[in-house]
Structures are given as structure tokens and as C-alpha cells.
Amino acid sequence: MSFLVSAVAASLAVVAPLSTTPRHGPYVHGQFEAAGTGTGTHRAVTFDKKAVPEKSRVAVVERKGKDGTRVELRVRGIQGSRTYGAHVHQKPCGDAPGDSGAHYQNVKDPNSPSVDPKYANPQNEAWLDLTTDKRGNGRSATVVKWRFRAGEARSVVIHEHATETAPGKAGTAGARLACVNVPFT
């Protein structure tokens, strides 16, 4: 499937909502840059330049409907033929992988880090695991039956491997390889 990014996306941009209806959230797209080199609030950073090279591309779309929220993640030019975990996180990306905080949860686990499948699961969190083709292109989407609380979901993090589901490991997906800021609504 093709992935189009305009020349405007040479630097990460936040584009106006897809329509004026309150059902559509942000569409964020751009290129990953090395951590510590960002120039704006809404940026994409890579912490592992082999897995997620600088100038590889990312897009995130949020759409709200009467039945919940749909989030789509698209990547282009990251390491190919590989499965990645990806999740919506609570805080914006920063210069360090941990700056984006924990996964956003609709019902918050009282224990942190959350590894209890009762809380760390794809119905209570927004999981966007994906597998890239040989060129490093991939996409995923999730639909959850709830909406993000204002200001509590700020980024999407791409992780080292697919998300675990076993008790004591639920929600884990290895190292944080890259992050993109998304002002979820």
C-alpha cells in the first residue's frame, strides 16, 4: 500500500483536523529525526537509527466516532521485514526514550508499571503493533470503544518487538525505538 507524504512533511507538521466536525482528531505526519535535534513541539524522534533511521517517515491519524476512537499508524523507510510494538503513551516525546511516560489506559492500573493483563490489553490501551514489508513500510490501526481524556494521551511510541500479553509481561514490547508527538483529542 502506498504511503504519500507531501514536501511540506520535510519537517513534522500538525495539519488541521480532517474536517470541522468534532469526530475527527489530528493528522500528524513527518520525518524522524535524532533525539535532541527537534525544532518544535510536534516532532518525531528516533532513539535507534538502525531500526528507525533519520528521515524515515511516520503518520498518525485519530478519528472519533459514536462507537469510540480509531487510531492509525503508518511508517515508511524503517527497518524492513520486522514486527514492532506500538502504543499511545501519556506524555510527549523527549530527548530520552522514557520521557513519553507510560501507556495511556482508559481504566488506569493502580500499579506501575502496568503488566497486569486486566489493564495492559488492547481493549484498555491503544495498541498499534505492525509488521513492515521488505522496504520498511507498514501500517496498523486500532479501534477502541472509548475516547482519550483531554491532555492525557500525547504520543505514539514504536517499540522493539510485538506486544506481550502474558501476566507479568502484558503490555511490554521491549526498548523504545522511536516516538511521535500527537495531540490526541
Number of C-alpha atoms within 10 A of each C-alpha: 7 7 13 11 15 8 8 10 18 14 19 25 19 18 11 12 17 15 10 9 9 12 16 19 23 20 21 25 31 26 25 27 24 18 21 12 10 17 9 10 15 21 27 35 29 29 23 17 19 11 21 26 21 20 20 21 25 26 24 23 20 24 21 21 14 9 11 14 21 20 22 16 23 19 22 24 21 25 21 17 14 18 18 22 24 29 25 28 26 19 22 23 28 20 16 15 19 12 14 24 18 17 27 24 23 17 12 14 16 8 9 9 14 20 20 18 18 13 20 30 19 18 17 20 23 26 27 25 22 22 19 21 18 13 12 18 24 26 20 17 17 17 20 19 14 17 17 20 12 10 11 17 24 23 27 29 28 28 22 19 20 21 24 18 17 14 12 14 16 18 27 23 20 15 16 20 23 27 33 30 27 29 21 23 20
